[in-house]
Amino acid sequence: MAEKKNVSVKVYNMAGEEISKMNLSAAVFGIEPHQQAMFDAVQVEQANQRQATAKTKVRHEVSGGGKKPWRQKGTGRARSGSSRSPIWVGGGTVFGPVGDQNFTISQNKKEHKLALKSALSLKTKDGLLVVDEIKFDEKKTKNFVNFLEALKVGGKALIVIDEITENIFASARNVGYAKVVTPDNVSVVDLLNVDNLVLSQASAKAIEEALK
Protein backbone atom coordinates (compact mmCIF):
# COMPACT_ATOMS: atom_id res chain seq x y z
CA MET A 1 0.00 0.00 0.00
CA ALA A 2 1.41 3.38 -1.08
CA GLU A 3 2.13 5.87 1.67
CA LYS A 4 -0.09 8.96 1.66
CA LYS A 5 1.79 12.10 0.64
CA ASN A 6 -0.94 14.62 1.44
CA VAL A 7 -3.85 15.14 3.78
CA SER A 8 -6.85 16.91 2.25
CA VAL A 9 -8.61 19.40 4.54
CA LYS A 10 -11.52 21.79 4.07
CA VAL A 11 -10.88 25.52 3.96
CA TYR A 12 -13.43 27.91 5.46
CA ASN A 13 -13.91 31.65 5.37
CA MET A 14 -14.42 33.71 8.53
CA ALA A 15 -18.18 33.28 8.21
CA GLY A 16 -17.76 29.52 8.63
CA GLU A 17 -18.56 28.70 4.99
CA GLU A 18 -16.58 26.01 3.19
CA ILE A 19 -14.94 27.64 0.19
CA SER A 20 -12.29 25.16 -0.98
CA LYS A 21 -9.91 22.39 0.01
CA MET A 22 -6.17 22.28 0.46
CA ASN A 23 -3.55 19.59 0.73
CA LEU A 24 -1.26 19.44 3.75
CA SER A 25 1.85 17.28 3.90
CA ALA A 26 1.12 13.91 5.49
CA ALA A 27 4.71 13.94 6.78
CA VAL A 28 3.68 16.80 9.09
CA PHE A 29 -0.08 16.55 9.56
CA GLY A 30 -0.69 12.85 9.01
CA ILE A 31 1.88 10.77 10.87
CA GLU A 32 1.26 8.10 13.48
CA PRO A 33 1.52 10.04 16.76
CA HIS A 34 4.60 9.25 18.82
CA GLN A 35 3.42 9.20 22.43
CA GLN A 36 6.87 9.23 24.06
CA ALA A 37 8.06 12.21 22.04
CA MET A 38 4.96 14.19 23.02
CA PHE A 39 5.33 13.18 26.67
CA ASP A 40 8.98 14.29 26.68
CA ALA A 41 8.09 17.62 25.02
CA VAL A 42 5.46 18.34 27.66
CA GLN A 43 7.91 17.47 30.44
CA VAL A 44 10.54 19.79 28.95
CA GLU A 45 8.19 22.73 28.49
CA GLN A 46 6.67 22.46 31.96
CA ALA A 47 10.04 21.96 33.66
CA ASN A 48 11.54 24.96 31.86
CA GLN A 49 8.65 27.16 33.00
CA ARG A 50 9.17 26.16 36.62
CA GLN A 51 10.46 28.93 38.84
CA ALA A 52 12.96 28.13 41.60
CA THR A 53 11.25 30.28 44.20
CA ALA A 54 11.26 27.79 47.09
CA LYS A 55 13.71 28.93 49.77
CA THR A 56 14.26 27.97 53.39
CA LYS A 57 16.52 29.70 55.91
CA VAL A 58 19.67 27.99 57.05
CA ARG A 59 20.96 28.41 60.59
CA HIS A 60 22.79 31.70 60.14
CA GLU A 61 19.78 33.32 58.39
CA VAL A 62 17.28 32.73 61.19
CA SER A 63 16.88 35.76 63.46
CA GLY A 64 17.55 35.52 67.18
CA GLY A 65 19.44 32.82 69.02
CA GLY A 66 22.40 34.97 69.98
CA LYS A 67 22.16 34.17 73.64
CA LYS A 68 23.08 30.72 74.97
CA PRO A 69 19.76 29.17 76.18
CA TRP A 70 21.25 27.97 79.48
CA ARG A 71 24.63 27.58 81.03
CA GLN A 72 26.99 24.89 79.77
CA LYS A 73 27.02 22.72 82.90
CA GLY A 74 24.97 22.02 86.00
CA THR A 75 21.40 22.04 84.64
CA GLY A 76 21.14 18.33 83.85
CA ARG A 77 20.16 19.12 80.30
CA ALA A 78 22.16 18.61 77.12
CA ARG A 79 24.39 21.53 76.31
CA SER A 80 23.03 23.98 73.75
CA GLY A 81 24.62 26.98 72.14
CA SER A 82 21.70 28.54 70.26
CA SER A 83 17.92 28.28 69.97
CA ARG A 84 18.37 28.64 66.20
CA SER A 85 20.01 25.21 65.96
CA PRO A 86 18.36 22.94 63.34
CA ILE A 87 17.30 20.52 66.10
CA TRP A 88 15.20 23.21 67.76
CA VAL A 89 11.67 24.20 66.71
CA GLY A 90 12.03 27.49 64.81
CA GLY A 91 15.66 26.81 64.07
CA GLY A 92 17.40 26.75 60.71
CA THR A 93 16.67 24.14 58.05
CA VAL A 94 19.25 21.61 56.94
CA PHE A 95 19.42 20.64 53.24
CA GLY A 96 16.33 22.67 52.32
CA PRO A 97 15.81 24.47 48.98
CA VAL A 98 18.12 27.46 48.68
CA GLY A 99 16.42 29.37 45.84
CA ASP A 100 18.88 28.65 43.05
CA GLN A 101 17.56 25.27 41.93
CA ASN A 102 17.81 24.62 38.18
CA PHE A 103 14.97 22.53 36.77
CA THR A 104 15.90 23.08 33.11
CA ILE A 105 15.89 20.03 30.86
CA SER A 106 16.12 19.76 27.08
CA GLN A 107 14.90 17.77 24.10
CA ASN A 108 16.86 17.38 20.89
CA LYS A 109 15.53 19.13 17.79
CA LYS A 110 14.67 15.94 15.91
CA GLU A 111 12.55 14.58 18.76
CA HIS A 112 10.90 17.97 19.32
CA LYS A 113 9.90 18.13 15.66
CA LEU A 114 8.47 14.62 15.95
CA ALA A 115 6.47 15.70 19.00
CA LEU A 116 5.05 18.72 17.16
CA LYS A 117 4.16 16.59 14.11
CA SER A 118 2.49 14.05 16.38
CA ALA A 119 0.39 16.68 18.16
CA LEU A 120 -0.56 18.31 14.84
CA SER A 121 -1.55 14.93 13.42
CA LEU A 122 -3.81 14.28 16.41
CA LYS A 123 -5.55 17.60 15.82
CA THR A 124 -5.85 16.93 12.08
CA LYS A 125 -7.85 13.80 12.85
CA ASP A 126 -10.15 15.66 15.20
CA GLY A 127 -10.24 19.40 15.78
CA LEU A 128 -8.39 21.05 12.88
CA LEU A 129 -9.99 23.99 11.06
CA VAL A 130 -8.27 25.89 8.24
CA VAL A 131 -9.43 29.43 7.42
CA ASP A 132 -8.44 31.20 4.22
CA GLU A 133 -7.56 34.45 6.02
CA ILE A 134 -8.03 35.74 9.55
CA LYS A 135 -8.25 39.49 9.91
CA PHE A 136 -10.31 42.05 11.83
CA ASP A 137 -11.03 45.61 10.80
CA GLU A 138 -11.68 46.83 14.35
CA LYS A 139 -10.89 46.01 17.96
CA LYS A 140 -13.99 44.17 19.14
CA THR A 141 -14.15 41.10 21.33
CA LYS A 142 -17.64 40.41 19.98
CA ASN A 143 -16.26 40.05 16.44
CA PHE A 144 -13.71 37.49 17.60
CA VAL A 145 -16.36 35.51 19.50
CA ASN A 146 -18.65 35.59 16.45
CA PHE A 147 -15.77 34.31 14.32
CA LEU A 148 -15.28 31.31 16.62
CA GLU A 149 -19.02 30.64 16.78
CA ALA A 150 -19.26 30.72 12.97
CA LEU A 151 -16.61 28.01 12.82
CA LYS A 152 -18.50 26.07 15.53
CA VAL A 153 -15.47 26.04 17.76
CA GLY A 154 -16.35 24.43 21.07
CA GLY A 155 -14.14 24.39 24.15
CA LYS A 156 -10.58 25.66 24.15
CA ALA A 157 -9.07 26.85 20.89
CA LEU A 158 -5.59 27.65 19.59
CA ILE A 159 -5.63 30.12 16.70
CA VAL A 160 -2.46 30.29 14.63
CA ILE A 161 -1.99 33.22 12.27
CA ASP A 162 1.02 34.50 10.37
CA GLU A 163 0.86 37.97 11.95
CA ILE A 164 -0.83 39.15 15.14
CA THR A 165 -2.07 42.65 14.34
CA GLU A 166 -3.18 45.14 16.98
CA ASN A 167 -6.83 44.54 16.04
CA ILE A 168 -6.53 40.77 16.44
CA PHE A 169 -4.64 41.08 19.73
CA ALA A 170 -7.18 43.50 21.21
CA SER A 171 -10.15 41.45 19.97
CA ALA A 172 -8.86 38.15 21.35
CA ARG A 173 -7.21 39.10 24.64
CA ASN A 174 -10.42 38.93 26.70
CA VAL A 175 -11.52 35.56 25.31
CA GLY A 176 -10.24 33.21 27.99
CA TYR A 177 -10.81 29.98 26.08
CA ALA A 178 -8.83 31.03 23.01
CA LYS A 179 -5.13 31.67 22.51
CA VAL A 180 -3.62 33.37 19.47
CA VAL A 181 -0.03 32.61 18.43
CA THR A 182 2.19 32.78 15.36
CA PRO A 183 3.48 29.61 13.63
CA ASP A 184 6.90 29.84 15.29
CA ASN A 185 5.32 29.88 18.76
CA VAL A 186 3.18 26.76 18.50
CA SER A 187 3.97 24.41 21.39
CA VAL A 188 3.14 20.76 22.03
CA VAL A 189 1.51 21.68 25.35
CA ASP A 190 -0.79 24.20 23.65
CA LEU A 191 -1.76 21.71 20.93
CA LEU A 192 -2.60 18.97 23.42
CA ASN A 193 -4.44 21.35 25.74
CA VAL A 194 -7.07 22.57 23.24
CA ASP A 195 -10.12 21.08 21.59
CA ASN A 196 -9.74 22.96 18.32
CA LEU A 197 -6.77 24.12 16.26
CA VAL A 198 -7.61 26.97 13.89
CA LEU A 199 -4.99 27.71 11.23
CA SER A 200 -4.93 30.41 8.60
CA GLN A 201 -3.82 29.04 5.23
CA ALA A 202 -0.59 31.01 5.43
CA SER A 203 0.25 29.70 8.91
CA ALA A 204 -0.53 26.12 7.85
CA LYS A 205 2.00 26.42 5.05
CA ALA A 206 4.54 28.07 7.35
CA ILE A 207 4.26 25.21 9.88
CA GLU A 208 4.53 22.66 7.08
CA GLU A 209 7.71 24.26 5.73
CA ALA A 210 9.30 24.51 9.16
CA LEU A 211 8.69 20.86 10.06
CA LYS A 212 9.41 19.13 6.75
Secondary structure per residue as TSV (DSSP state, phi and psi in degrees):
chain	resnum	aa	ss	phi	psi
A	1	M	-	360.0	128.0
A	2	A	-	-69.7	141.9
A	3	E	-	-76.0	136.4
A	4	K	-	-66.8	134.0
A	5	K	-	-95.3	-28.3
A	6	N	E	-134.6	156.0
A	7	V	E	-116.4	123.3
A	8	S	E	-87.9	127.8
A	9	V	E	-129.3	154.2
A	10	K	E	-79.8	147.0
A	11	V	E	-115.5	130.0
A	12	Y	E	-112.4	161.1
A	13	N	-	-95.7	179.9
A	14	M	T	-70.3	-11.6
A	15	A	T	-89.2	1.5
A	16	G	S	84.7	12.1
A	17	E	-	-93.3	135.1
A	18	E	E	-72.8	124.9
A	19	I	E	-117.1	-21.0
A	20	S	E	-169.2	-169.7
A	21	K	E	-132.7	157.4
A	22	M	E	-141.9	154.0
A	23	N	E	-99.8	130.7
A	24	L	E	-112.5	147.3
A	25	S	E	-62.9	126.7
A	26	A	H	-67.6	-20.5
A	27	A	H	-71.6	-14.8
A	28	V	H	-114.4	-43.5
A	29	F	H	-106.8	3.5
A	30	G	S	-140.3	32.6
A	31	I	S	-90.6	167.4
A	32	E	-	-76.5	117.9
A	33	P	-	-56.9	135.0
A	34	H	-	-99.2	104.0
A	35	Q	H	-62.2	-41.5
A	36	Q	H	-66.8	-39.6
A	37	A	H	-63.0	-41.7
A	38	M	H	-66.8	-41.2
A	39	F	H	-60.9	-45.5
A	40	D	H	-63.1	-40.0
A	41	A	H	-64.3	-40.0
A	42	V	H	-65.6	-43.5
A	43	Q	H	-59.0	-44.3
A	44	V	H	-63.8	-47.7
A	45	E	H	-64.5	-43.4
A	46	Q	H	-69.5	-38.8
A	47	A	H	-65.8	-38.6
A	48	N	H	-75.2	-14.8
A	49	Q	H	-90.3	-9.3
A	50	R	-	-72.3	132.8
A	51	Q	-	-100.0	133.6
A	52	A	-	-85.4	70.2
A	53	T	-	-97.4	-11.0
A	54	A	-	-68.5	131.0
A	55	K	B	-151.9	129.2
A	56	T	-	-116.0	157.8
A	57	K	-	-89.3	132.2
A	58	V	-	-84.4	176.6
A	59	R	G	-53.4	-45.2
A	60	H	G	-75.5	-10.2
A	61	E	G	-93.7	-13.9
A	62	V	S	-80.3	132.0
A	63	S	S	-73.7	153.7
A	64	G	-	86.2	-170.0
A	65	G	-	79.7	14.2
A	66	G	-	-75.5	-28.2
A	67	K	S	-92.0	140.0
A	68	K	-	-66.4	126.9
A	69	P	S	-56.0	-41.0
A	70	W	S	-153.0	167.6
A	71	R	-	-64.6	159.2
A	72	Q	S	-62.2	-42.6
A	73	K	S	-127.9	160.4
A	74	G	S	94.6	-6.7
A	75	T	S	-95.0	-16.6
A	76	G	S	86.2	-5.0
A	77	R	S	-100.8	162.1
A	78	A	-	-64.0	144.6
A	79	R	-	-64.6	146.6
A	80	S	-	-147.6	135.8
A	81	G	S	-100.9	-22.5
A	82	S	-	-158.7	143.0
A	83	S	T	-77.5	-4.4
A	84	R	T	-95.3	9.5
A	85	S	S	-61.7	144.8
A	86	P	T	-57.7	-21.2
A	87	I	T	-86.1	-3.8
A	88	W	S	-98.1	147.9
A	89	V	T	-64.5	129.7
A	90	G	T	88.6	0.8
A	91	G	-	-82.2	-175.7
A	92	G	-	-68.9	162.3
A	93	T	-	-101.4	138.9
A	94	V	S	-101.4	131.4
A	95	F	S	60.9	29.8
A	96	G	-	-85.4	173.4
A	97	P	-	-64.3	140.0
A	98	V	B	-109.6	-0.1
A	99	G	S	94.2	-2.0
A	100	D	-	-121.7	29.7
A	101	Q	-	-66.3	145.4
A	102	N	-	-118.2	110.0
A	103	F	-	-98.7	6.6
A	104	T	-	-64.9	131.2
A	105	I	-	-131.1	170.0
A	106	S	-	-137.3	165.1
A	107	Q	-	-135.5	134.6
A	108	N	-	-67.6	157.4
A	109	K	H	-60.0	-39.7
A	110	K	H	-64.1	-43.3
A	111	E	H	-70.8	-34.9
A	112	H	H	-66.1	-39.5
A	113	K	H	-62.3	-42.0
A	114	L	H	-62.0	-39.0
A	115	A	H	-65.1	-43.0
A	116	L	H	-64.1	-44.0
A	117	K	H	-61.4	-39.6
A	118	S	H	-64.4	-45.6
A	119	A	H	-66.5	-39.2
A	120	L	H	-64.9	-39.3
A	121	S	H	-65.9	-37.3
A	122	L	H	-61.8	-42.8
A	123	K	H	-71.0	-30.6
A	124	T	H	-64.6	-36.8
A	125	K	H	-68.7	-34.2
A	126	D	T	-155.3	102.4
A	127	G	T	121.7	1.4
A	128	L	E	-91.8	132.3
A	129	L	E	-130.9	128.7
A	130	V	E	-110.0	129.0
A	131	V	E	-114.7	138.9
A	132	D	S	-59.3	-44.5
A	133	E	-	-156.7	137.7
A	134	I	-	-117.5	110.8
A	135	K	-	-151.6	151.3
A	136	F	-	-128.6	137.7
A	137	D	S	-87.9	-11.9
A	138	E	S	-148.6	166.0
A	139	K	-	-90.2	92.0
A	140	K	-	-141.4	120.5
A	141	T	H	-60.7	-37.1
A	142	K	H	-58.7	-39.7
A	143	N	H	-63.4	-38.9
A	144	F	H	-68.9	-41.5
A	145	V	H	-63.6	-42.5
A	146	N	H	-62.2	-37.2
A	147	F	H	-61.0	-46.2
A	148	L	H	-67.1	-38.4
A	149	E	H	-67.2	-35.9
A	150	A	H	-64.2	-33.2
A	151	L	T	-85.2	-1.7
A	152	K	T	58.8	43.1
A	153	V	-	-80.0	121.6
A	154	G	-	-116.4	138.9
A	155	G	S	79.6	-157.5
A	156	K	-	-72.4	146.9
A	157	A	E	-138.3	142.7
A	158	L	E	-113.1	119.2
A	159	I	E	-107.0	122.9
A	160	V	E	-113.4	118.9
A	161	I	-	-130.5	155.5
A	162	D	S	-70.7	-24.9
A	163	E	-	-147.9	127.2
A	164	I	-	-91.5	101.4
A	165	T	-	-79.3	169.2
A	166	E	H	-62.7	-37.2
A	167	N	H	-65.4	-42.1
A	168	I	H	-67.7	-44.0
A	169	F	H	-60.0	-47.3
A	170	A	H	-68.1	-34.1
A	171	S	H	-73.2	-30.1
A	172	A	H	-98.3	-17.0
A	173	R	T	-65.4	-24.8
A	174	N	T	-95.8	4.7
A	175	V	-	-95.5	99.3
A	176	G	T	-65.7	-24.1
A	177	Y	T	-93.8	5.0
A	178	A	E	-127.6	142.7
A	179	K	E	-128.7	133.3
A	180	V	E	-110.4	127.2
A	181	V	E	-138.3	167.1
A	182	T	-	-94.8	163.0
A	183	P	G	-54.9	-32.8
A	184	D	G	-80.8	-1.7
A	185	N	G	-116.2	16.3
A	186	V	-	-75.2	127.9
A	187	S	-	-117.2	157.4
A	188	V	H	-63.5	-40.1
A	189	V	H	-60.6	-45.8
A	190	D	H	-61.1	-43.9
A	191	L	H	-62.9	-40.6
A	192	L	H	-79.2	-15.4
A	193	N	T	-96.8	2.4
A	194	V	-	-119.7	160.5
A	195	D	S	-89.5	-30.9
A	196	N	E	-131.1	139.6
A	197	L	E	-113.9	117.7
A	198	V	E	-109.7	118.0
A	199	L	E	-115.1	138.0
A	200	S	E	-76.7	158.0
A	201	Q	H	-58.9	-40.8
A	202	A	H	-64.2	-41.3
A	203	S	H	-70.8	-33.9
A	204	A	H	-61.1	-43.2
A	205	K	H	-68.4	-36.9
A	206	A	H	-65.2	-41.9
A	207	I	H	-64.1	-43.3
A	208	E	H	-59.5	-44.9
A	209	E	H	-65.8	-38.4
A	210	A	H	-70.1	-29.6
A	211	L	H	-104.1	-1.7
A	212	K	-	-64.4	360.0
